[in-house]
């Protein structure tokens, strides 16, 4: 599945499919500016999330994408930036 826009709904779906959610974590709440660690996702879960994003959207994420983009808002922007650059070169 390839898309030109990566949304918060896409990120939530991928997070849940790859790592689930800890009890007490409400992904339907206002999570855009919370660190991934705060919402219960640590390095292994984020590696799985990154791999799923890469496969589903046919892009390559930098190794430090989650370090450079520690919140859903910044990660979504980074993924969309890659999608835009891929679609303009294709």
Residue pairs with C-beta under 8 A, 6 or more apart in sequence:
1 56
1 57
2 56
2 57
2 58
3 10
3 57
3 83
4 83
4 84
4 87
5 80
5 83
6 53
6 57
6 76
6 79
6 80
6 83
7 76
8 32
8 72
8 76
11 49
11 72
11 75
11 76
12 27
12 28
14 49
14 52
14 53
14 56
15 21
15 27
15 41
15 45
15 49
16 27
17 52
18 45
18 48
18 49
18 51
18 52
19 41
19 44
19 45
19 48
19 49
21 27
21 40
22 40
25 39
25 40
27 39
31 39
31 72
32 71
32 72
32 73
33 71
33 72
33 73
34 71
34 72
35 70
35 71
36 42
36 46
36 66
36 70
36 71
36 72
36 75
37 70
39 72
41 49
43 66
46 66
50 61
50 65
50 66
53 59
53 61
53 79
54 60
54 61
57 79
57 82
57 83
58 86
59 79
59 82
59 83
59 86
60 82
61 78
61 79
61 82
62 68
65 75
65 78
66 75
68 74
68 78
69 75
69 77
69 78
